[in-house]
Amino acid sequence: MSFGREHDLHKRRKGRNVGLGLVLIGFVAVIFGLTVVKVTEGEFAEALSGVARGE
């Protein structure tokens, strides 16, 4: 069974999907990195709650 040629619209849509996927992966990487930094600095409770404690 042979499928026809891929239409130009599908090629453009695929390119946009790949670009959006890369942006989302980058966003997740930034959030993950910030979380790792906060946890390794010993601010685990603040990292989970989002509220800074007074010293």
VMD Tcl script that draws the C-alpha trace (Angstrom):
set ca {
  {0.00 0.00 0.00}
  {1.53 3.28 -1.09}
  {0.61 6.67 0.27}
  {0.65 9.79 -1.88}
  {3.08 12.66 -1.74}
  {3.08 14.73 1.45}
  {1.32 18.04 0.89}
  {3.14 21.34 1.50}
  {0.72 22.20 4.30}
  {1.77 19.06 6.20}
  {5.45 19.94 5.82}
  {4.89 23.42 7.26}
  {2.74 22.07 10.09}
  {5.40 19.47 10.92}
  {8.03 22.22 11.12}
  {5.86 24.26 13.48}
  {5.21 21.22 15.65}
  {8.92 20.48 15.91}
  {9.62 24.11 16.82}
  {6.90 24.16 19.46}
  {8.18 20.87 20.86}
  {11.68 22.32 21.20}
  {10.32 25.41 22.95}
  {8.35 23.27 25.40}
  {11.37 21.06 26.11}
  {13.43 24.20 26.76}
  {10.78 25.56 29.13}
  {10.63 22.29 31.07}
  {14.44 22.24 31.27}
  {14.51 25.76 32.74}
  {11.86 24.93 35.34}
  {13.66 21.69 36.22}
  {16.98 23.51 36.54}
  {15.50 26.18 38.81}
  {13.93 23.49 40.98}
  {17.21 21.58 41.28}
  {19.07 24.76 42.25}
  {16.51 25.66 44.91}
  {16.53 22.17 46.41}
  {20.33 21.88 46.46}
  {20.60 25.25 48.21}
  {18.64 23.77 51.13}
  {15.45 25.69 50.46}
  {13.34 22.56 50.00}
  {10.26 23.84 51.87}
  {10.32 27.13 49.99}
  {10.73 25.31 46.68}
  {7.62 23.24 47.37}
  {5.40 25.96 48.80}
  {6.59 28.92 46.74}
  {6.60 31.10 49.87}
  {9.86 32.36 51.36}
  {10.31 31.95 55.12}
  {11.49 34.78 57.33}
  {14.88 34.34 58.92}
}
mol new
graphics top color blue
foreach p $ca { graphics top sphere $p radius 0.5 }
foreach p [lrange $ca 0 end-1] q [lrange $ca 1 end] { graphics top cylinder $p $q radius 0.2 }
display resetview
